């Protein structure tokens, strides 16, 4: 790639790259030789001109460049993209948690060496999210690679994230290859059946990253009355009731999500008498239960991302504290709180502190029984802490 542009780094700003962190922020760049188009691959060198990596460049974003390869001899051509996609798919084949599932993440962005690309599998269909200009430039190549590696019935795009605006891209969606998916796609996970709304559901249709955590939480649920806050399509409740929970109350603000939850509970043979489905603002419903003195044996809280970036962390702290304070107030003494944060800007230590603050205000003592993370098809890179965005705690509230 002799004709590639060159990104020169400021002296001393190459340390994170040498530790294999794949992001290069605008402040680390001294100059760019050439005139790379948005998303075009460039050579990255230190202040003395020593090669560091190949990365695609976009000066519209605060993250000016994202590393694709650390090998100076690499050629970032069509064959390279085809190989990267195939390698990511192959790595999922030996994951134990996927042996009883036909839903999984096939490509997880930086963790699979393709920053800006998410690919999820739902049975015979793939859902693609393209977050960056670098991936947008080669989207057709990636789709061809996915078709070759997986042979799906169809490939559907859900590139509707806010990050695309930062990259200078419009939202995009629709069929990319094969057949359009039906309104609901039925999948299996852990011996349970779920209907997924690929076209309009949250994220790509289902919280795939919670697969292992649904099982872990369910192990504590036997014989308990459960309150499932932000229940979405009922994944945690299906597992908990399947593991012997006495009853589950699901609360969510989306009629569509609760309709899926009702369908999923019925598909897994859950008797209606063991379920209560409540539509409403989750915090308002939780406060009404608190005021009524209604208590539960277990509370599950899996809220949406409260911090989109580090600039929003203080607001997110207050939101997570409020949710968990309410959760603790709704538990019988010795009850269990399974709580989660999918905000990448908040690490597990920070999240634990927020739980501590909530426990102080709730006047409850908390024991952490188990720390949780995302499922194995969302691998975490030690050199890239941002790849571990999901964290959870199972707590006993005394």
C-alpha positions in Angstrom: 0.0 0.0 0.0 2.8 2.3 -1.1 0.4 5.1 -2.1 -1.4 5.3 1.2 -1.6 8.5 3.2 0.5 8.7 6.4 -0.7 9.7 9.9 2.1 11.2 12.0 1.7 11.1 15.7 2.7 13.7 18.3 5.9 12.7 20.2 5.0 10.6 23.2 1.4 9.9 22.0 2.2 6.5 20.6 2.2 4.6 23.9 -1.4 3.4 23.8 -0.9 2.2 20.2 2.2 0.2 21.2 0.0 -1.4 23.9 -2.4 -2.4 21.1 -5.2 0.1 21.9 -6.9 0.6 18.6 -8.1 4.2 18.8 -6.2 7.3 17.8 -7.7 10.6 19.0 -7.4 13.9 17.2 -5.0 15.3 19.9 -2.5 12.5 19.2 -2.1 13.4 15.5 0.7 15.8 14.5 -0.2 15.9 10.8 -1.6 13.8 8.0 0.4 13.5 4.7 -1.9 13.0 1.7 -5.6 13.7 1.6 -7.4 10.6 2.8 -11.1 10.4 2.1 -13.4 9.6 5.0 -12.8 6.0 6.0 -9.7 5.5 3.8 -6.9 3.3 5.1 -3.7 5.2 6.1 -0.3 4.3 7.4 0.3 5.3 11.1 3.9 6.3 12.2 5.4 7.7 15.3 7.1 11.2 15.4 10.3 9.7 13.9 8.5 7.9 11.1 8.6 4.3 12.5 5.6 2.2 11.4 3.0 1.5 14.1 -0.2 0.3 12.3 -2.6 0.5 9.4 -5.8 2.4 10.3 -8.7 4.0 8.6 -9.0 7.8 9.0 -11.9 10.1 9.5 -11.3 13.7 10.7 -15.0 14.2 11.3 -14.8 12.1 14.4 -12.9 12.7 17.7 -11.5 9.3 17.1 -9.6 10.3 14.0 -8.3 6.8 13.2 -9.1 3.2 14.1 -6.5 0.4 13.8 -7.1 -2.4 11.4 -3.7 -4.2 11.4 -0.4 -4.0 13.3 1.6 -5.8 10.5 3.5 -3.5 8.2 3.4 -6.0 5.4 -0.4 -6.4 5.5 -2.4 -5.3 2.5 -5.8 -4.0 3.5 -7.6 -5.2 0.3 -10.7 -7.2 -0.5 -8.9 -10.5 0.5 -8.0 -9.0 3.9 -11.6 -8.1 4.7 -12.9 -11.5 3.5 -10.4 -13.2 5.8 -11.2 -11.1 8.8 -14.9 -11.8 8.6 -14.3 -15.5 8.1 -11.9 -15.7 11.1 -14.5 -13.9 13.3 -17.2 -16.4 12.3 -14.9 -19.4 12.8 -14.0 -18.3 16.3 -17.6 -18.6 17.4 -17.9 -22.3 16.4 -16.2 -23.7 19.5 -17.9 -21.5 22.2 -19.7 -23.8 24.7 -22.5 -21.4 25.3 -23.5 -21.4 21.7 -24.1 -25.2 21.4 -27.7 -24.8 22.4 -28.3 -21.5 20.6 -28.9 -20.3 17.1 -28.5 -16.6 18.1 -25.1 -15.1 18.6 -22.8 -12.2 17.8 -20.6 -13.1 14.8 -18.5 -10.0 14.6 -17.8 -7.7 17.6 -16.1 -4.6 16.2 -12.6 -3.9 17.6 -12.5 -7.2 19.5 -12.6 -9.0 16.1 -10.2 -6.6 14.4 -13.0 -4.9 12.4 -13.7 -1.6 14.2 -17.1 -0.2 13.5 -18.8 -3.5 12.5 -21.4 -5.5 14.4 -23.0 -8.6 13.0 -25.6 -10.7 14.9 -27.1 -14.0 13.8 -30.7 -14.9 14.4 -31.4 -18.3 13.1 -31.1 -18.1 9.3 -30.8 -14.3 9.2 -27.9 -11.9 9.9 -28.3 -8.3 11.2 -25.5 -5.9 10.3 -24.7 -2.6 12.0 -22.1 -0.3 10.4 -21.0 2.4 12.8 -18.1 4.0 10.9 -17.1 5.5 7.5 -14.2 3.0 7.3 -16.6 0.0 7.3 -19.2 1.8 5.1 -16.6 2.0 2.3 -16.4 -1.8 2.2 -19.9 -2.8 3.2 -20.5 -4.7 -0.1 -17.3 -6.7 0.5 -18.3 -7.5 4.1 -21.8 -8.6 3.0 -20.2 -10.9 0.4 -17.9 -12.3 3.1 -20.8 -13.0 5.4 -22.8 -14.8 2.7 -19.8 -16.9 1.9 -19.0 -17.8 5.6 -22.6 -18.3 6.9 -24.9 -18.9 3.9 -27.8 -17.1 5.6 -31.3 -16.7 4.1 -30.9 -13.0 4.3 -28.7 -10.1 5.5 -30.5 -7.1 7.0 -29.0 -3.8 8.0 -29.8 -1.8 11.1 -27.3 1.1 10.9 -29.4 3.6 12.9 -27.0 4.5 15.7 -26.1 8.1 16.7 -22.4 7.3 16.1 -23.0 7.4 12.4 -23.8 11.1 12.6 -20.5 11.7 14.3 -18.8 9.9 11.4 -20.7 12.0 8.8 -23.0 9.2 7.8 -26.8 9.1 7.4 -28.8 6.3 9.0 -29.1 3.3 6.8 -31.3 0.1 6.9 -32.9 -2.5 4.8 -32.2 -5.7 3.0 -28.5 -6.2 1.9 -28.7 -9.7 0.5 -31.0 -12.7 0.2 -34.6 -12.8 1.5 -36.1 -10.1 3.8 -36.7 -11.4 7.4 -40.2 -12.0 8.6 -41.9 -9.8 11.1 -40.7 -12.1 13.9 -37.8 -14.5 13.7 -38.0 -17.5 16.1 -34.7 -18.5 17.7 -33.5 -20.9 20.4 -31.3 -20.1 23.3 -30.4 -22.3 26.3 -33.3 -24.6 25.6 -35.8 -21.7 25.4 -37.6 -20.2 22.4 -37.7 -16.5 21.6 -39.4 -14.4 19.0 -37.1 -11.5 17.8 -38.1 -8.3 16.0 -35.1 -7.9 13.7 -36.4 -4.8 11.9 -37.5 -2.5 14.7 -36.5 -4.2 18.0 -34.0 -2.7 20.4 -30.3 -3.1 19.5 -30.4 -5.7 16.7 -33.6 -7.3 18.1 -32.5 -9.1 21.3 -30.0 -8.7 24.1 -27.6 -11.4 23.0 -24.9 -10.1 25.3 -27.0 -11.2 28.3 -27.2 -14.9 27.3 -24.9 -16.2 30.1 -26.3 -13.7 32.7 -29.9 -14.9 32.1 -28.7 -18.4 33.1 -26.7 -17.1 36.1 -29.6 -15.0 37.5 -32.1 -17.9 37.0 -30.0 -20.1 39.2 -30.9 -17.9 42.1 -34.6 -17.6 41.2 -36.1 -20.9 42.3 -39.1 -20.4 44.6 -38.9 -16.6 44.4 -41.3 -13.8 43.5 -39.4 -11.8 40.9 -39.7 -8.2 39.7 -38.2 -7.8 36.2 -37.6 -4.1 35.6 -36.9 -2.9 32.0 -38.0 -6.4 31.0 -38.0 -5.8 27.2 -39.0 -9.1 25.5 -38.9 -11.2 28.8 -35.6 -13.0 28.5 -34.7 -12.9 32.2 -38.3 -13.8 33.2 -38.4 -16.8 30.8 -35.2 -18.2 32.3 -36.2 -17.4 35.9 -39.6 -19.0 35.6 -38.1 -22.0 33.8 -35.7 -22.4 36.7 -38.6 -22.5 39.2 -39.4 -18.9 40.2 -42.8 -18.8 41.7 -44.0 -15.6 39.9 -42.6 -12.8 37.8 -43.8 -9.2 37.3 -42.5 -7.7 34.1 -42.4 -3.9 33.7 -41.4 -2.0 30.6 -42.4 1.2 28.8 -42.8 -0.4 25.4 -46.0 -2.0 24.3 -44.2 -3.8 21.5 -41.5 -5.2 23.8 -44.2 -6.5 26.3 -46.1 -8.0 23.4 -43.0 -10.0 22.5 -42.5 -10.9 26.2 -46.1 -12.3 26.4 -45.5 -14.3 23.3 -42.1 -15.6 24.5 -43.6 -16.7 27.9 -46.4 -18.6 26.2 -44.0 -20.2 23.7 -42.0 -21.6 26.7 -45.1 -23.0 28.4 -45.3 -20.5 31.3 -48.7 -20.5 32.9 -50.4 -17.1 32.9 -51.1 -17.3 36.6 -47.3 -17.0 37.2 -46.9 -13.8 35.3 -48.0 -10.1 35.6 -47.2 -7.8 32.7 -47.2 -4.1 33.4 -46.8 -1.3 30.9 -45.5 2.1 32.2 -42.6 4.2 33.1 -40.4 1.9 35.1 -39.4 4.3 37.8 -42.9 5.5 38.3 -44.2 1.9 38.6 -41.4 1.0 41.0 -42.2 4.0 43.2 -45.9 3.0 43.3 -44.9 -0.4 44.5 -42.7 1.1 47.1 -45.5 3.4 48.3 -47.9 0.4 48.4 -45.4 -1.6 50.5 -45.2 -4.3 47.9 -42.1 -6.4 48.3 -40.4 -9.1 46.2 -37.8 -11.8 46.7 -35.7 -10.8 43.7 -35.4 -7.7 41.6 -33.8 -7.7 38.2 -32.8 -4.3 36.8 -31.5 -4.1 33.2 -31.9 -0.5 32.2 -30.9 1.1 28.9 -27.6 2.8 28.4 -27.6 5.9 30.7 -24.1 7.2 29.6 -23.5 7.5 25.9 -20.1 9.0 26.7 -17.9 10.0 29.6 -19.4 13.5 29.4 -22.7 12.0 30.5 -21.3 10.0 33.5 -22.6 12.2 36.3 -26.2 12.1 34.9 -25.8 8.3 34.5 -24.6 7.9 38.1 -27.8 9.5 39.3 -30.0 7.4 37.1 -28.3 4.1 38.0 -28.4 5.1 41.7 -32.2 5.9 41.5 -33.0 2.6 39.8 -31.0 0.5 42.3 -32.2 2.5 45.3 -35.8 1.7 44.3 -34.8 -1.9 43.7 -33.4 -2.3 47.2 -36.5 -0.7 48.7 -38.7 -3.3 47.0 -36.8 -6.3 48.3 -37.7 -8.4 51.3 -34.8 -8.7 53.8 -32.3 -11.0 52.4 -33.7 -10.6 48.9 -31.6 -10.6 45.7 -30.9 -7.7 43.4 -29.5 -8.6 39.9 -28.5 -5.2 38.4 -26.8 -4.3 35.2 -25.2 -1.4 33.3 -24.4 -1.4 29.6 -22.8 2.0 29.7 -19.2 1.5 28.4 -18.1 4.8 30.1 -18.8 3.2 33.5 -16.5 0.3 34.5 -17.4 -2.3 37.1 -15.6 -0.5 40.0 -17.5 2.7 39.3 -20.7 0.8 39.0 -20.0 -1.0 42.3 -19.6 2.5 43.9 -23.0 3.6 42.6 -24.6 0.5 44.2 -22.8 1.4 47.4 -24.3 4.9 47.3 -27.7 3.5 46.6 -27.4 1.0 49.6 -26.4 3.9 51.9 -29.5 5.9 51.0 -31.7 2.8 51.2 -30.3 2.0 54.6 -29.5 -1.5 53.5 -26.4 -3.6 53.7 -25.4 -5.2 50.4 -23.3 -8.3 49.8 -22.0 -8.9 46.2 -22.5 -12.6 45.4 -21.4 -12.6 41.8 -19.9 -10.2 39.2 -21.2 -10.6 35.6 -20.1 -9.5 32.2 -21.1 -9.9 28.5 -21.4 -13.4 26.9 -18.4 -15.0 25.3 -19.3 -14.1 21.7 -18.6 -10.5 22.8 -15.0 -11.1 23.7 -13.1 -8.5 25.9 -9.6 -7.4 24.9 -7.4 -6.4 27.8 -5.6 -3.9 25.6 -9.0 -2.3 24.9 -11.0 -1.9 28.1 -13.8 -0.2 26.2 -14.7 -3.6 24.8 -16.1 -4.6 28.2 -19.2 -2.4 28.2 -21.7 -4.7 30.0 -21.3 -5.3 33.7 -23.6 -6.8 36.3 -23.9 -7.7 40.0 -25.9 -10.2 41.8 -26.3 -8.8 45.3 -28.0 -10.0 48.6 -29.7 -7.0 50.2 -29.9 -7.4 54.0 
